[in-house]
Amino acid sequence: MARSHLLRNTISISILSIIILVATSWTFRGSLLWRKVIYYPSHLVRPYQAPMLGCENLNVIEGSYCVFLHHGSKLERHIQTIGNHVDWSPTIRHLFPETTVHSLYYCAHDVDDAALKASRADIAVDVVDCDWPLVAIPDRIEVELWDANLSAWVPEQPSSSQFPSHSSTPPVVQSHRAPLAAV
């Protein structure tokens, strides 16, 4: 009788342990826990380095990166992990809070190689994205309008009062759809 209770308790604890393990692996922190287990420092496994994205493109800003932290990670903990010898405060330009869509991330400029290597080595960093320059918006957008008299598309001829010369904002974009033909 005692052996059956011991066996039942062992099976119950084993099943409960498996359920807890599966439940923690489905949470955000669970995947970070697995990352810590996989990259545990040893002579067989290379130290963790977060992947870098977008650095092969030609129009990236050199030394400018966006660092995406894992869901639930805090910036203070990240800075503490990478060490006090790396001073990020003058280089961080933008800090974006965690939302349901993305985790906490920040963009830093004028980052040296040592600071980048230390940041990528933090287990809480999901990915480092090379920063892209802003795309210039043209002062004028070419628009074609439907001319019902000509039954054709014609270029828009704005009046000089519609677009003052000192304005750098683009004009309002007109619809490119032709009117419906009467049945």
N, C-alpha and C positions, 0 to 999 in steps of 0.2 A: 504494500500500500504506500509506503514512504517513497519507494522508487518511482511509482507512477506520478506522485505529486512532484517530485524532483524533475522528472522528465517533462511533465506538463509545464512547470514553471520555467524550465530552460527553453522549451519551445516558445512559450509566451514571450519571454524576454528577447529571444532571437527575432521573432516576428515584429515585436515592437521596435527593436533596434533597426531593422530593415526599413520599417515605415518611417522612422525618424530620419534615417539616412536619405531616403528618397525625397522626403518633404524638404529637407535642407538643400538638396541639390536642385530643387525647382525654384528656390528663392534666389534673389539677386546675390546675396552674400554667399550662398552655397557655391556658385560657380567661381567666386573669388577664392573660396576655401579649396576647391579642387585645383585652382591655378597654383596656390601655395604648396599643395601636396606634390604636384607634378614638378615644379621647379624648386624643390627643396635643395639647398646647396649641397652638392656632392661632386666628386671627381668624375662621375658618369654623365651628369647633366649640365649643360651650359646654363649660366645665370639667365634669368628672365630679361628680355629686351622687348619692349612694346613695339609692334610693327609700325613702320612709317608708310604713309600713303601720300600720293600726289607729288612726290619729290622728283620724279623723272620728267615732269613737264618743264617746258622751257620758260614759262612766264611766272615762276614762283619767286617770292621775295626771299633772298638769301638770308638765313639766320632768323627767319620768322616762322613760328610754329603754333599750332593749336593743339593743346594736350587735353584729351578726353579721359576723364577719370571714370572709374566703375561706379554704377548706381550705388548710392549710399555712402560713397567715399567723401571725405571732407578735405578741403584745401589745406587746412591747418595740419592735418595728419600727413598729407602728401609732402608738404614742405618740411615737416619734421623727419619724415622718412628719407628724403633725398639729402638731408644733412644741412647743418648750419653754414657749411663752407660755400654753399651755392646760394647767392642772394638773388632771389627772383623779384623782389619788390620793384626795382626800377625797370624791369623788362616786361612785366605783365601790363598789357594795355587794355584788355577786355576780359571781363569775368562774366560768364553766363551761368545763371543758377540752374539747378536740376529741375527738370519737368518730367511729365509722363512720357514725352517723346524722346528726350535725350538726357544724359547724365550731366553732371557739372563739368564744364570745361572752361579753359582759359586760353587766350592767345597772347603770346609773348614775342617781342621783337628784340633784335640784337642779342640773340642767344649764342653763347660760345659752345664749343664742342663738349667741354667738360660738363656744363650744365645740362645739355641735351642728353648726354650719356647717363648722367645721374637721374634725370627725370624718367628716361625710358626704362631704367632698371627697377623703378618702383612697381611692385606687383599690382598696385591699384590703378595703374595707367592702362587703359584698354588700347588706345591707339594714339599716335602722334601724326598730325596732318600738317603737311607743308602749307604755309599760308599763301594764298593767291592774291595778286593785286586786284584792286577794284577795277571793274570794267567802266570805261568812260562812256557816259550817256551823250549821244550827239545833241547838238543844239537844235537841230531841225530833223524832223521825221518826215520822210517823203510819204505822201498820202495820195491815193487816187480816189476820185469821187465818180459816182455814176451819173452821167448826163443823160436824162431821159429824152431830150431833143435829138441828140446824136446817137442814142442807143449804144453808147460806148463808155469805157472808162477814160477819164481825162485827169491829168495832174491837177492838184489843188493849186489855186492861185490865191494865196492869202493876201489880204489887204495889209498895208503897212501899219495901220492902227491895231490890227489883230495881234501882231507879234512885235512888241517894241524891241528896238535894237539892243537895249541894255539888259534884257531878260535872258537868263541862261536856262530857263526851264523849257522842256519840249512842248510843242503845241498839243492840243487835244487830238487824239487819234479818232478819225472818222471811221464809220463802219464801211467795210468793203463789200457789202452784200447789195445785190441789185434788187430793186423793188419787184414785188410779185406781179406777174402779168395778170391783167383782168380776164376773167373767164367769160 
